[in-house]
Amino acid sequence: MVTLPASYYQQFDADYALPVPAEGFGGWKKAEIELDPKHTAVVVMHAWECGTMEQWPGWRRCVEYHPRALKILAEVFPPLLTAVRASPFRLFHVVGGGDYYARLPAYLDTVKLAGPSPHYEPVVKDPAYERLQKFRSEHTFVGKHNWPDVNAGFRELDFAPEARPLGGEPIAENGHQLAALCRAQGINHLVYVGFAINWCLLMSPGGMVEMGRYGLMCSTIREAVTAVENRETAREEREKQQALWRVALEWGFVFGLEDFTRALK
C-alpha cells in the first residue's frame, strides 16, 4: 500500500443560521489516504500534439488553454510519467479526436479484449435542429471563421511527444474499452491527467462521467491538468477550481504533483 496526502471536499454541514447556508460547509481539507498499486492506474487523456499558433491560428482563437497545456506537457509530464513507469502503478492512455492511434498494436489489443463497442442510434434530425446547430457552430463555438483551421488541425492530430505511449502501454478510445482494461488488470481507481479537466476528462468517452457508471473511482492531479476557461473565469482559472471540486465531490480525490510522485518513489 502507498500512503500519501489527498485533498477532499467536505460538503456538509450547511449552517442555516448564516445568510448563505453553504458557507457552513467544511470546504477543502487534506488527509492521508492509502492507494493500492495493484488496483490503481494513471490515465493520460487527450494529451495531444496540436500544432502551433502559426499553423492553426483559428484553433488557438477558440481554445485558449493550449499555452497552459503546453507548459504542463513540458514541465509536469516528463517527471510524472517517468515516476509512474518506474512504479507498480499501471499507465493507460485514452485517445480520441482522430485516427492517429488506430493502427497501434496496443490499441488493437484493447479492441480485441473489449469486443465491439456499443452503438448509439441517434435521434432523427429535422431542418430546425440543423439550423440551430449551424447557429451554435458559428456563434457559440468555434466560430465560422475558425472552423477551417480547427478541422485541418484535427486531421493532423497526434500524441504529444511527452505523452506518447511506450512499449505495450494500453490504449483505449472509450469507456467500454477502458472498462475492459480495468477488469482485465484488476483496476478500480483511475487517476486522470491531461486536457481538459472540466471537459474531456469529465465528459468525453472514457472520461469520469462514463467510468463512474462502471463503478470506478476517479481522481486527478492538480498540476497535471488545466481547464476550458471562459472570458469571465480565465484570469483566475476558476473553471479549473470548479472542476477539481466536482472531482472531489463526485468521483475521488485531488492529489498534489509532489505528493503523488514522492509516493510513487
Secondary structure, 3 states (H helix, E strand, C coil): CEEEEEEEEECCCCCCCCCCHHHHCCEEEEEEEEECHHHEEEEEECCEECCCCCCCHHHHHHCCCHHHHHHHHHHCHHHHHHHHHCCCCEEEEECCCCCCCCCCHHHHHHHHHHCCCCCCCCCCCCHHHHHHHHHHHHHCCCCHHHHHHHHHHHHCCEECHHHCCCCCCCEECCHHHHHHHHHHHCCCEEEEEEECCCCHHHHCCCCHHHHHCCCCEEEEEEEEEECCCCCCCHHHCHHHHHHHHHHHHHCCCEECHHHHHHHHC
